Amino acid sequence: MIKLNPDRRTVRETSASFEYTDDKGVLQTETIRVLYKSPTVADIKRATDLVKAKRKSDTPYWLSEELADQLDSLPDLVDDKGKPFKITEELLSSFSLKNLKAIAEAIEGDLNPKSEGTK
């Protein structure tokens, strides 16, 4: 028997490439862990409705908005004290579009893996 708590979300883990400039001004790329809340049907409906509403009102829809709701943590991105950042839309808006897309694509790929088939 499974005791189900609908308020408890499943957190899944994947990884994404993340570009940043180090202390010496050199562009670096590392693989980071991406922990995200597995979306429910209600989450997908809400996100779809939000996009539709924004399109009707000519209000831009930002990837940082969607990811702020979906992400649980990015534990490999830490502050000066070595603590992971709290995920907020403001934090995600400070990331490059390339990094946000990499995170979104990593989540999408984890949720919908492409079958490699058998040989």
DSSP file (Angstrom, degrees, kcal/mol; ACC not computed):
  #  RESIDUE AA STRUCTURE BP1 BP2  ACC     N-H-->O    O-->H-N    N-H-->O    O-->H-N    TCO  KAPPA ALPHA  PHI   PSI    X-CA   Y-CA   Z-CA
    1    1 A M              0   0    0      0, 0.0     2,-0.6     0, 0.0     0, 0.0   0.000 360.0 360.0 360.0 137.0    0.0    0.0    0.0
    2    2 A I        -     0   0    0      2,-0.0     2,-0.8     0, 0.0     0, 0.0  -0.897 360.0-147.0-104.7 123.3    1.3    3.5   -0.9
    3    3 A K        -     0   0    0     -2,-0.6     2,-0.5     2,-0.0     0, 0.0  -0.819  24.2-159.1 -87.9 114.4    0.6    6.3    1.5
    4    4 A L        -     0   0    0     -2,-0.8     3,-0.1     3,-0.0    -2,-0.0  -0.816  18.9-171.9-103.7 130.4    0.2    9.3   -0.8
    5    5 A N    >   -     0   0    0     -2,-0.5     3,-1.9     3,-0.2    -2,-0.0  -0.929   8.9-162.1-116.7 103.5    0.6   12.9    0.3
    6    6 A P  T 3  S+     0   0    0      0, 0.0    -1,-0.1     0, 0.0    -2,-0.0   0.698  89.2  59.5 -61.6 -17.7   -0.4   15.1   -2.6
    7    7 A D  T 3  S+     0   0    0      2,-0.1     2,-0.6    -3,-0.1    -3,-0.0   0.669  87.0  86.1 -83.5 -16.5    1.4   18.1   -1.1
    8    8 A R  S <  S-     0   0    0     -3,-1.9     2,-0.3     1,-0.0    -3,-0.2  -0.765  72.0-151.4 -88.7 118.9    4.8   16.3   -1.1
    9    9 A R        -     0   0    0     -2,-0.6     2,-0.4     1,-0.0    -2,-0.1  -0.675  14.2-120.1 -93.5 142.6    6.4   16.8   -4.5
   10   10 A T        -     0   0    0     -2,-0.3    28,-3.0    28,-0.3     2,-0.6  -0.668  25.7-150.8 -76.7 129.4    8.8   14.3   -6.1
   11   11 A V  E     -A   37   0A   0     -2,-0.4     2,-0.3    26,-0.2    26,-0.2  -0.919  14.1-168.2-105.9 124.5   12.2   16.0   -6.6
   12   12 A R  E     -A   36   0A   0     24,-3.0    24,-2.4    -2,-0.6     2,-0.4  -0.704   9.2-139.7-108.2 160.5   14.2   14.6   -9.6
   13   13 A E  E     +A   35   0A   0     -2,-0.3     2,-0.2    22,-0.2    22,-0.2  -0.973  29.5 148.1-126.6 137.6   17.8   15.2  -10.5
   14   14 A T  E     -A   34   0A   0     20,-2.2    20,-2.9    -2,-0.4     2,-0.3  -0.748  34.2-118.3-141.9-169.3   19.5   15.8  -13.9
   15   15 A S  E     -A   33   0A   0     18,-0.3     2,-0.3    -2,-0.2    18,-0.2  -0.967  20.5-173.3-140.3 157.7   22.5   17.8  -15.0
   16   16 A A  E     -A   32   0A   0     16,-2.1    16,-3.1    -2,-0.3     2,-0.3  -0.985  31.6-105.4-146.1 153.3   23.2   20.7  -17.3
   17   17 A S  E     -A   31   0A   0     -2,-0.3     2,-0.4    14,-0.2    14,-0.2  -0.618  36.7-165.5 -76.5 141.1   26.2   22.6  -18.7
   18   18 A F  E     -A   30   0A   0     12,-2.8    12,-2.2    -2,-0.3     2,-0.4  -0.986   6.4-153.5-135.5 123.2   26.7   26.0  -17.1
   19   19 A E  E     +A   29   0A   0     -2,-0.4     2,-0.3    10,-0.2    77,-0.2  -0.765  25.1 155.0 -96.1 139.9   28.9   28.8  -18.4
   20   20 A Y  E     -A   28   0A   0      8,-2.3     8,-3.5    -2,-0.4     2,-0.6  -0.976  42.6-112.4-154.4 162.9   30.4   31.4  -16.2
   21   21 A T  E     -A   27   0A   0     -2,-0.3     6,-0.2     6,-0.2    -2,-0.0  -0.900  36.0-141.9-101.4 124.7   33.4   33.7  -16.0
   22   22 A D    >   -     0   0    0      4,-2.6     3,-2.2    -2,-0.6    -1,-0.0  -0.092  35.1 -85.3 -78.5-178.4   35.9   32.8  -13.3
   23   23 A D  T 3  S+     0   0    0      1,-0.3    -1,-0.1     2,-0.1    -2,-0.0   0.704 129.1  54.5 -62.2 -20.8   37.9   35.2  -11.1
   24   24 A K  T 3  S-     0   0    0      2,-0.2    -1,-0.3     0, 0.0     3,-0.1   0.386 120.4-107.1 -93.8   3.0   40.5   35.5  -13.8
   25   25 A G  S <  S+     0   0    0     -3,-2.2     2,-0.4     1,-0.3    -2,-0.1   0.652  74.1 140.0  82.6  15.3   38.0   36.6  -16.4
   26   26 A V        -     0   0    0      1,-0.0    -4,-2.6     0, 0.0     2,-0.3  -0.799  56.4-119.8 -97.7 132.0   38.2   33.2  -18.2
   27   27 A L  E     -A   21   0A   0     -2,-0.4     2,-0.3    -6,-0.2    -6,-0.2  -0.545  38.1-175.0 -70.0 126.5   35.0   31.7  -19.6
   28   28 A Q  E     -A   20   0A   0     -8,-3.5    -8,-2.3    -2,-0.3     2,-0.4  -0.877  16.6-156.0-122.0 153.6   34.4   28.3  -18.0
   29   29 A T  E     +A   19   0A   0     -2,-0.3     2,-0.3   -10,-0.2   -10,-0.2  -0.995  19.7 167.6-130.5 127.8   31.9   25.5  -18.6
   30   30 A E  E     -A   18   0A   0    -12,-2.2   -12,-2.8    -2,-0.4     2,-0.5  -0.934  37.0-112.3-133.5 158.7   31.0   23.0  -15.9
   31   31 A T  E     -A   17   0A   0     -2,-0.3     2,-0.3   -14,-0.2   -14,-0.2  -0.813  37.5-168.3 -90.6 127.6   28.3   20.4  -15.5
   32   32 A I  E     -A   16   0A   0    -16,-3.1   -16,-2.1    -2,-0.5     2,-0.3  -0.837  23.6-111.2-115.8 154.1   25.9   21.3  -12.6
   33   33 A R  E     -A   15   0A   0     -2,-0.3     2,-0.5   -18,-0.2    43,-0.5  -0.644  26.9-158.9 -80.5 139.9   23.3   19.3  -10.9
   34   34 A V  E     -A   14   0A   0    -20,-2.9   -20,-2.2    -2,-0.3     2,-0.6  -0.967   5.2-169.2-122.7 112.2   19.7   20.4  -11.5
   35   35 A L  E     +AB  13  73A   0     38,-2.5    37,-3.1    -2,-0.5    38,-2.0  -0.904  17.7 171.6-103.4 124.8   17.1   19.4   -8.9
   36   36 A Y  E     -AB  12  71A   0    -24,-2.4   -24,-3.0    -2,-0.6     2,-0.5  -0.931  37.9-106.6-136.0 155.9   13.5   20.0  -10.0
   37   37 A K  E     -A   11   0A   0     33,-3.1   -26,-0.2    -2,-0.3     3,-0.1  -0.692  41.1-117.4 -82.0 123.2   10.0   19.3   -8.9
   38   38 A S        -     0   0    0    -28,-3.0   -28,-0.3    -2,-0.5    -1,-0.1  -0.445  39.4-115.0 -61.6 123.8    8.5   16.7  -11.1
   39   39 A P        -     0   0    0      0, 0.0     2,-0.2     0, 0.0    -1,-0.1  -0.313  24.7-148.7 -69.9 143.1    5.5   18.5  -12.7
   40   40 A T     >  -     0   0    0      1,-0.1     4,-2.1    -3,-0.1     5,-0.2  -0.532  33.0-103.3 -95.4 170.0    2.0   17.4  -12.0
   41   41 A V  H  > S+     0   0    0      1,-0.2     4,-2.6     2,-0.2     5,-0.2   0.893 125.2  55.2 -60.5 -38.7   -0.9   17.7  -14.5
   42   42 A A  H  > S+     0   0    0      1,-0.2     4,-2.5     2,-0.2    -1,-0.2   0.891 106.3  51.0 -61.8 -39.4   -2.1   20.8  -12.5
   43   43 A D  H  > S+     0   0    0      2,-0.2     4,-2.5     1,-0.2    -1,-0.2   0.919 110.9  47.9 -62.7 -43.9    1.4   22.4  -13.0
   44   44 A I  H  X S+     0   0    0     -4,-2.1     4,-2.5     2,-0.2    -2,-0.2   0.909 112.2  48.9 -65.4 -42.5    1.3   21.8  -16.7
   45   45 A K  H  X S+     0   0    0     -4,-2.6     4,-2.7     2,-0.2    -1,-0.2   0.929 112.1  49.1 -61.4 -45.2   -2.2   23.2  -17.0
   46   46 A R  H  X S+     0   0    0     -4,-2.5     4,-2.2     1,-0.2    -2,-0.2   0.911 112.5  47.3 -62.4 -43.3   -1.2   26.3  -14.9
   47   47 A A  H  X S+     0   0    0     -4,-2.5     4,-2.2     2,-0.2    -1,-0.2   0.901 112.8  49.4 -65.2 -41.1    1.9   26.9  -17.1
   48   48 A T  H  X S+     0   0    0     -4,-2.5     4,-2.4     1,-0.2    -2,-0.2   0.921 111.6  48.5 -64.1 -44.1   -0.1   26.5  -20.3
   49   49 A D  H  X S+     0   0    0     -4,-2.7     4,-2.6     2,-0.2    -2,-0.2   0.883 110.1  52.7 -62.7 -39.0   -2.8   28.9  -19.1
   50   50 A L  H  X S+     0   0    0     -4,-2.2     4,-2.4     2,-0.2    -2,-0.2   0.927 110.2  47.1 -62.8 -45.7   -0.1   31.4  -18.1
   51   51 A V  H  X S+     0   0    0     -4,-2.2     4,-2.2     2,-0.2    -2,-0.2   0.924 113.1  49.0 -63.1 -44.4    1.5   31.3  -21.5
   52   52 A K  H  X S+     0   0    0     -4,-2.4     4,-2.0     1,-0.2    -2,-0.2   0.924 112.0  48.7 -61.1 -45.0   -1.9   31.7  -23.2
   53   53 A A  H  X S+     0   0    0     -4,-2.6     4,-1.6     1,-0.2     6,-0.2   0.899 111.5  49.1 -63.2 -41.4   -2.9   34.6  -21.0
   54   54 A K  H  <>S+     0   0    0     -4,-2.4     5,-1.9     1,-0.2     4,-0.4   0.874 109.2  52.6 -68.6 -35.7    0.4   36.4  -21.6
   55   55 A R  H ><5S+     0   0    0     -4,-2.2     3,-0.8     1,-0.2    -1,-0.2   0.904 108.7  50.6 -64.6 -40.3    0.2   35.9  -25.4
   56   56 A K  H 3<5S+     0   0    0     -4,-2.0    -1,-0.2     1,-0.2    -2,-0.2   0.844 115.7  41.6 -65.5 -33.9   -3.3   37.5  -25.4
   57   57 A S  T 3<5S-     0   0    0     -4,-1.6    -1,-0.2    -5,-0.2    -2,-0.2   0.364 108.1-121.3 -96.6   5.2   -2.1   40.5  -23.4
   58   58 A D  T < 5 +     0   0    0     -3,-0.8    -3,-0.2    -4,-0.4    -4,-0.1   0.750  64.2 145.8  58.3  25.3    1.2   40.9  -25.3
   59   59 A T      < -     0   0    0     -5,-1.9    -1,-0.2    -6,-0.2    -2,-0.1  -0.798  53.5-112.7 -90.1 131.1    3.0   40.5  -22.0
   60   60 A P        -     0   0    0      0, 0.0     2,-0.5     0, 0.0    -1,-0.1  -0.286  20.4-142.2 -63.9 148.0    6.3   38.7  -22.4
   61   61 A Y        -     0   0    0    -10,-0.0     2,-0.4    -7,-0.0   -10,-0.0  -0.961  18.3-153.2-110.7 123.2    6.7   35.3  -20.9
   62   62 A W    >>  -     0   0    0     -2,-0.5     4,-1.3     1,-0.1     3,-1.0  -0.793  19.7-138.5-105.4 139.3   10.1   34.7  -19.4
   63   63 A L  H 3> S+     0   0    0     -2,-0.4     4,-2.6     1,-0.3     5,-0.2   0.826 104.9  64.4 -59.1 -32.9   11.9   31.4  -19.0
   64   64 A S  H 3> S+     0   0    0      1,-0.2     4,-1.8     2,-0.2    -1,-0.3   0.833  98.6  54.7 -62.3 -31.5   13.0   32.6  -15.6
   65   65 A E  H <> S+     0   0    0     -3,-1.0     4,-1.1     2,-0.2    -1,-0.2   0.943 111.0  43.5 -64.9 -48.3    9.4   32.7  -14.4
   66   66 A E  H  X S+     0   0    0     -4,-1.3     4,-1.4     1,-0.2     3,-0.4   0.926 115.5  47.5 -64.6 -45.7    8.7   29.1  -15.4
   67   67 A L  H  X S+     0   0    0     -4,-2.6     4,-3.1     1,-0.2    -1,-0.2   0.833 102.4  63.0 -68.9 -31.8   12.0   27.7  -14.0
   68   68 A A  H  < S+     0   0    0     -4,-1.8    -1,-0.2    -5,-0.2    -2,-0.2   0.873 109.6  41.7 -60.4 -35.8   11.6   29.6  -10.7
   69   69 A D  H  < S+     0   0    0     -4,-1.1    -1,-0.2    -3,-0.4    -2,-0.2   0.815 120.1  43.3 -77.6 -31.0    8.4   27.5  -10.0
   70   70 A Q  H  < S+     0   0    0     -4,-1.4   -33,-3.1    -5,-0.1    -2,-0.2   0.823  93.9  86.6 -88.6 -33.4    9.9   24.3  -11.3
   71   71 A L  E  <  -B   36   0A   0     -4,-3.1   -35,-0.3   -35,-0.2     3,-0.1  -0.442  43.9-176.8 -75.5 139.9   13.4   24.3   -9.8
   72   72 A D  E     -     0   0A   0    -37,-3.1    15,-0.3     1,-0.4     2,-0.3   0.816  68.4 -33.4 -93.5 -47.9   14.0   22.9   -6.3
   73   73 A S  E     -B   35   0A   0    -38,-2.0   -38,-2.5    13,-0.1    -1,-0.4  -0.984  31.4-142.3-166.6 161.8   17.7   23.8   -6.2
   74   74 A L    >   -     0   0    0     11,-0.4     3,-2.1    -2,-0.3    11,-0.4  -0.749  29.1-178.1-124.9  78.6   21.0   24.1   -8.1
   75   75 A P  T 3  S+     0   0    0      0, 0.0   -41,-0.1     0, 0.0    -1,-0.1   0.648  73.6  59.9 -63.8 -17.3   23.3   22.8   -5.4
   76   76 A D  T 3  S+     0   0    0    -43,-0.5     2,-0.7     1,-0.1   -42,-0.1   0.567  89.4  79.1 -87.1  -7.7   26.5   23.3   -7.3
   77   77 A L    <   +     0   0    0     -3,-2.1     8,-1.3   -44,-0.2     2,-0.3  -0.893  68.2 172.1-100.2 112.7   26.0   27.1   -7.6
   78   78 A V  B     -C   84   0B   0     -2,-0.7    -2,-0.0     6,-0.2     2,-0.0  -0.827  28.5-121.5-125.0 158.4   27.0   28.6   -4.2
   79   79 A D    >   -     0   0    0      4,-2.8     3,-2.1    -2,-0.3    -1,-0.1  -0.108  51.9 -77.4 -83.2-172.8   27.4   32.0   -2.7
   80   80 A D  T 3  S+     0   0    0      1,-0.3    -1,-0.1     2,-0.1    -2,-0.0   0.725 133.1  52.6 -61.2 -22.4   30.6   33.4   -1.1
   81   81 A K  T 3  S-     0   0    0      2,-0.2    -1,-0.3     3,-0.0    -3,-0.0   0.387 120.3-107.5 -95.0   2.8   29.9   31.4    2.0
   82   82 A G  S <  S+     0   0    0     -3,-2.1    -2,-0.1     1,-0.3    -5,-0.0   0.619  76.6 133.1  83.1  12.9   29.6   28.1    0.1
   83   83 A K        -     0   0    0      1,-0.1    -4,-2.8     0, 0.0    -1,-0.3  -0.800  61.9-108.7 -99.3 138.7   25.8   27.9    0.5
   84   84 A P  B     -C   78   0B   0      0, 0.0    -6,-0.2     0, 0.0     2,-0.1  -0.313  39.5-107.6 -61.3 145.9   23.5   27.2   -2.4
   85   85 A F        -     0   0    0     -8,-1.3   -11,-0.4   -11,-0.4     2,-0.4  -0.417  28.5-111.2 -71.3 147.8   21.4   30.1   -3.6
   86   86 A K        -     0   0    0     -2,-0.1     2,-0.6   -13,-0.1     5,-0.1  -0.674  39.3-113.8 -74.2 133.4   17.7   30.2   -2.9
   87   87 A I        +     0   0    0     -2,-0.4     2,-0.3   -15,-0.3    -1,-0.1  -0.606  53.1 153.1 -76.5 118.3   15.9   29.8   -6.2
   88   88 A T     >  -     0   0    0     -2,-0.6     4,-2.4     1,-0.1     5,-0.2  -0.933  56.9-114.5-137.3 161.3   14.0   32.9   -7.2
   89   89 A E  H  > S+     0   0    0     -2,-0.3     4,-2.2     1,-0.2     5,-0.1   0.877 118.3  56.1 -62.4 -36.6   12.9   34.5  -10.4
   90   90 A E  H  > S+     0   0    0      2,-0.2     4,-0.6     1,-0.2    -1,-0.2   0.926 108.1  46.7 -62.0 -45.4   15.3   37.4   -9.6
   91   91 A L  H >4 S+     0   0    0      1,-0.2     3,-1.4     2,-0.2     4,-0.4   0.954 113.9  47.5 -61.0 -49.4   18.3   35.0   -9.3
   92   92 A L  H >< S+     0   0    0     -4,-2.4     3,-1.4     1,-0.3    -1,-0.2   0.828 104.2  61.4 -64.4 -31.2   17.4   33.2  -12.5
   93   93 A S  H 3< S+     0   0    0     -4,-2.2    -1,-0.3     1,-0.3    -2,-0.2   0.694  97.6  59.8 -67.5 -17.6   16.9   36.5  -14.4
   94   94 A S  T << S+     0   0    0     -3,-1.4    -1,-0.3    -4,-0.6    -2,-0.2   0.576  89.8  91.6 -85.4  -9.2   20.6   37.2  -13.7
   95   95 A F  S <  S-     0   0    0     -3,-1.4   -31,-0.1    -4,-0.4     2,-0.0  -0.489  88.0-100.5 -81.9 154.3   21.6   34.0  -15.6
   96   96 A S     >  -     0   0    0    -77,-0.2     4,-2.2    -2,-0.2     5,-0.2  -0.365  28.6-117.2 -67.6 154.5   22.5   34.1  -19.3
   97   97 A L  H  > S+     0   0    0      1,-0.2     4,-2.8     2,-0.2     5,-0.2   0.871 116.1  59.0 -60.6 -36.6   19.8   32.9  -21.6
   98   98 A K  H  > S+     0   0    0      1,-0.2     4,-2.1     2,-0.2    -1,-0.2   0.908 107.2  46.0 -59.9 -42.7   22.1   30.2  -22.7
   99   99 A N  H  > S+     0   0    0      2,-0.2     4,-2.2     1,-0.2    -2,-0.2   0.906 112.2  50.1 -68.1 -41.6   22.3   28.8  -19.1
  100  100 A L  H  X S+     0   0    0     -4,-2.2     4,-2.6     1,-0.2    -2,-0.2   0.919 111.8  48.4 -62.7 -42.5   18.6   29.1  -18.6
  101  101 A K  H  X S+     0   0    0     -4,-2.8     4,-2.9     1,-0.2     5,-0.2   0.898 109.5  52.8 -64.1 -39.7   17.9   27.2  -21.9
  102  102 A A  H  X S+     0   0    0     -4,-2.1     4,-1.9    -5,-0.2    -1,-0.2   0.903 111.5  46.3 -62.4 -40.7   20.5   24.5  -20.9
  103  103 A I  H  X S+     0   0    0     -4,-2.2     4,-2.1     2,-0.2    -2,-0.2   0.936 114.4  47.0 -66.4 -46.7   18.7   24.0  -17.5
  104  104 A A  H  X S+     0   0    0     -4,-2.6     4,-2.6     1,-0.2    -2,-0.2   0.906 113.1  48.9 -61.8 -42.5   15.2   23.9  -19.2
  105  105 A E  H  X S+     0   0    0     -4,-2.9     4,-2.6     2,-0.2    -1,-0.2   0.848 108.4  54.0 -67.9 -33.8   16.5   21.5  -21.9
  106  106 A A  H  X S+     0   0    0     -4,-1.9     4,-1.9    -5,-0.2    -1,-0.2   0.912 111.2  45.6 -65.0 -42.1   18.1   19.2  -19.2
  107  107 A I  H  X S+     0   0    0     -4,-2.1     4,-2.4     2,-0.2     5,-0.2   0.944 113.9  48.7 -64.6 -48.1   14.7   19.0  -17.4
  108  108 A E  H  X S+     0   0    0     -4,-2.6     4,-2.3     1,-0.2    -2,-0.2   0.909 111.8  49.6 -58.9 -43.4   12.8   18.4  -20.6
  109  109 A G  H  < S+     0   0    0     -4,-2.6    -1,-0.2     1,-0.2    -2,-0.2   0.850 110.9  49.6 -65.2 -34.7   15.3   15.7  -21.6
  110  110 A D  H  < S+     0   0    0     -4,-1.9    -1,-0.2     1,-0.2    -2,-0.2   0.880 114.7  43.8 -70.7 -38.2   15.0   14.0  -18.2
  111  111 A L  H  < S+     0   0    0     -4,-2.4    -2,-0.2     1,-0.2    -1,-0.2   0.831 127.7  29.1 -75.1 -31.9   11.2   14.0  -18.4
  112  112 A N  S  < S-     0   0    0     -4,-2.3    -1,-0.2    -5,-0.2    -2,-0.1  -0.574  81.2-171.2-129.1  67.6   11.1   12.9  -22.0
  113  113 A P        -     0   0    0      0, 0.0     2,-0.4     0, 0.0    -3,-0.1  -0.321  25.4-120.3 -64.5 142.1   14.1   10.8  -22.7
  114  114 A K        -     0   0    0     -5,-0.1     2,-0.3     1,-0.1    -2,-0.0  -0.679  28.8-117.5 -82.1 131.8   14.7    9.8  -26.3
  115  115 A S        -     0   0    0     -2,-0.4    -1,-0.1     1,-0.2     3,-0.1  -0.512  17.8-161.6 -71.1 131.7   14.7    6.1  -26.8
  116  116 A E        -     0   0    0     -2,-0.3    -1,-0.2     1,-0.2    -2,-0.0   0.591  32.7-150.7 -87.4 -11.5   18.0    4.9  -28.1
  117  117 A G        -     0   0    0      2,-0.0     2,-0.4    -3,-0.0    -1,-0.2  -0.041  21.2 -73.1  69.9-178.3   16.4    1.7  -29.3
  118  118 A T              0   0    0      1,-0.1    -3,-0.0    -3,-0.1    -1,-0.0  -0.888 360.0 360.0-117.3 149.9   18.1   -1.7  -29.5
  119  119 A K              0   0    0     -2,-0.4    -1,-0.1     0, 0.0    -2,-0.0   0.407 360.0 360.0-101.9 360.0   20.6   -2.8  -32.1
